[in-house]
Amino acid sequence: MGTTDSGVFVLDGDDVQVIVDARSAEVPRIVHWGRPLGLDADGLRTFADASVPQIASNSVDSPVPFSIVPDASRGWNGAPGVEGHRAGSDFALQLSLRSAALDTASDPRVAARLVVDLVDDDLAVSAHLLLDVLHSGLVRSRLSVRNDGTAPYTVDAVRLGLPVPTRATEVLDFAGRHMREAQAQRHALTVGTHAREGRHGRTGHDASLLYAVGTAGFGFRRGEVWAAQTAWSGNHRTFVERQTNGRTILGGEEILLPGEVVLAAGEEYETPWIYGSYGRGIDEVGTRFHRHLRARSRHRATVRPVVLNTWEAVYFDHEPGAVFDLASSAAAVGVERFVLDDGWFLGRRSKQAGLGDWTVDRTIWPDGLRPLADHVRGLGMEFGLWFEPEMINPDSDAARSHPEWILGAGHRNPPTSRYQQVLDLQNPEAYAHVRDAIAGHVRELDLAFIKWDHNRDLIDAGREGGRAAVHGQTLAFYRLLDDLHAEFPDLEIESCSSGGARSDLEVLERSDRIWASDCIDAHERQRIDLWTGVTVPPELLGSHIGSDVAHATGRRHRLSYRAMTALMSNLGIEWDLREASEDDLEALRGWVDLYKQLRPLLHNGDVVRSDHPDPSLSIRGVVAPDRGDAVFSIAAVATGVGAPPGAVTLPGLDPTALYDVRSAAPADGVLQYNGHPLPAWWASGIRTTGEALGHAGVQLPALAPDNAVLIRATRVQEVR
C-alpha cells in the first residue's frame, strides 16, 4: 500500500519499504529502500529532513539532490539521469516536479504506485515516472521522456537508480559465455562506477541477471543485499556508482546506439523496467523475483511436464523412423512433452542453410510432420517444435528473394555468425512472413510448445538509411511474441538463445520456460542452474538429463548425478534413449517418477541455499510455503577441503517444528572409508527440529566428486 504526509510518500510491499521525499520543486528523491522503519507522520518528515545531504567541500552552494533521475544540472557529478539534445543544443536538461501522487495500477502485482510528472518548460521536454513497490517486495521504476517542442529531440541515455547505504561494501555480479553461463564473481565496492554492459543486441551469455551489492561477507542466508536487474532483452547496462561522499546509486538503463531514438514533436521514449530487490541474504532477494514471476497473469498453474528434446539424440539427422522410435522410447519412461528440434525444415541438413524457409522439408518428411505429431499425441504426450524466427541463412529461398530483409548498416552486411544473419522484424513483410509461418504450423500441428531460439549477436545492426536498429528490433520481437500469445493463449514458449543468452525479466513476461545453457554436463549445470535460479524459479528453468558422456565437455557422469541435477528445475531428457540399456531405462523411469512426485513441492516452494564454508559443496533446496515439506540436493562439485565434509545445514524450515529427515534417492556416489559405516542416521533417517537442522545441521556422508545426495524433510508435529 502507499501513504503520504505533506509530500513524503511511503510505499510498502512484502517486508520492504520505500520512502520518497517529493516536497521540493526538484525531482523527488528516495530517502530509504530496505526494511520497514516503523515511522509515524512526524517521524517521516524528520527522517526525510535528516537525509538531506550536507554541502560538500568545493561543491555547489546548495545540497545536491540524490534523486530517482540523477540531475547533472543541479550538481550531480555522476552519470546523469537523462542525456539528450536537439542537433547539439538544448543539452542542459533540468527536470522539475509538476506533480506526484499515489495511483492504482492495472497490474495486480503492484502493492503501491507513485506517479511523478516532471517538466523542463525552457527546453520543452517532459517526463512521466512510475515507481512501483510490488506485493513480492520488488521495487521497479520506468521513465517516459516526451518531446514537447517542435524540433526533433535525440535521446542518448536515460538512467534510473535506487540508493544504497554506505554499509554495502561488496559487489556480486555474473559473467559467462556460451555453455558456461551465470558464473558468479565478487569484488569490493570502491569509489567509482562499476558497471556491466551487454552490447550483444540480446541479453547475452555474460549478462548479469542479478547485480547485487551488500554488507561485508553477505551470502545466501546472511547479510543485507540490494540487487538490480535491467529488464530488457537488447543492449543494456546495470551499474553501481559510489561517490567520494559515500552516496551510492544502483541502477540501470537501455544502451541506445547513436541516433537510435530521435523523438519528433509529441513522441515519447519509454525505458525498460529497472527492478530492485532488497533482502536479508541472496535467498530472500531471489524469493522476491520468484514470487513476482509466479504472480504473472500467464503463469501456468498446471504441473510442468517432463520434456524430451531431440537435439543431442539426432541433431540434424531427421530420419523419420528413428524419430518415431525415439518418441516411443520417451513415452515409455514417462515423458509428457516431445519436442522436435532443429532440422525439420527445407534444406536444413546443417546449420549453414534453411533459416527463413519455415516449410517442412518433404525430402525428409514426405508426409509432413502431422504423422509424427499424431504419433506423439497417440502416446499420451504433447508435441513441440523448434524455431529460430529472428534469423535467416543467406543460403535460403527467403534471403535470395528478399535480401532487404537482412538487418544491416546499409552499405554492407554484418559478418555471419553460425552462418546466419538477423531477420529485420521491423520490416512489415519480413514480420508477417515469420509470424504467419509460425502460426500456420501451430494450427496445423496443434503445437503445445515452441522452443524459440536466437543463436547470434546483433552485430552492425541497422536498417534503411544506415539507422541503428537494436532498440526497434527488440520491441518488434516482443510484439511478435505478444501477437502469437493473443492468437494462441495456450501455446507455451521456451526462451532459448544459444542457451541462456536471453533470460531477463522482460522476456520472462512472455515465456514459460528458460533454457539456461546449451551445456547439459551435470558438473557445469550445478553452478549454472544454482545462480540462474536466483532470479528464475525452478518451474521456469529447463534442465535436462543427457547421455552418460556429456556432448559439450566429454565428461562422464552417473545417471543419478545427471538426474539429481536436472530434477531440481523443470526436468527434461536430451539423450538418445534408443541406445540406452534396459537397466538405464528402468532407472530413468524411476527418476522421472520421483520428479513427478516432487514437482508440486519444487514448483511452488521457496528456494533456499546453504552458506557452507567448503566451496566443493553445492547445497540447494525447496521448502513448501507452509514449511511442512522440503527437499535438499547436496552435490560435490569438486574434492572437498574436508572428507567427510562434516555437518551441513538445511535452511528454511520451521524452527518450532519436528521433522522426519531421510535420504530421498539412491546415493551412488557415497564413499565409505576403510569399510567404516556411514553416519548413524543415514540408513534409517532422523527426527529432529527445524531449528537444529537450520542452525547445527546434520552430518553428511563423504561424496565422490560429481555426485549428489537428495534429502527429504517432512514435518511430523509442532514442537511448541
Buried (B, 14 or more C-beta within 10 A) or exposed (E): EBEBBEBBBBBBBBBBBBBBBBBBEBBBBBBBBBEBEEBEEEEBBEBBEEBBBEEBEEBEEEBBBBBBBBBBEBBBEBBBBBBBBBEEEBBEBBBBBBEBEBEEBEEEBBBBBBBBBBBBEEBBBBBBBBBBBBBBBBBBBBBBBBBBBEEBBBBBBBBBBBBBBEEBBBBBBBBBEBBBBBBBEEEEBEEEEBBBBBBBBBBBBBBBBBBBBBBEEBBBBBBBBBBBBBBBBBBBBBBBBBBEBEBBBBBBBBBBBEEBBBBEEEBBBBBBBBBBBBBBBBBBBBBBBBBBBBBBEEEBEEBBBBBBBBBBBBBBEBEBEBBBBBBBBBBEBBBBBBBBBBBBBBBBBBBBBBBBBBBBBEEBBEEBBBEBBEBBBEBEBBBBBBBBBBBBBBBBBBBEEBEEBBBBBEEEBBEEBBBBBBBBBBBEEBBEBBBEBBBEBBEEBBBBBBBBBBBBBBBBBBBEEEBBBBBBBBBBBBBBBEBBBEEBEEBBBBBBBBBBBBBBBBBBBBBBBBBBBBBBBBBBBBBBBBBBBBBBBBBBBBBBBBBBEBBBBEEEBBBBBBBBBBBBBBBBBBBBBEEBEEEBBEBBEBBBEBBBEBBEBBBBBBBBBBBBEBEBBBBBBBBBEEBBBBBBBBBBBEEBEEBBBBEBBBBBBBEEBBBEBBBBBBBBBBEEEEEEEBBEBBEEBBEBBBBBBBEEBBBBBBBBBBBBBBBBBBBEEEEE
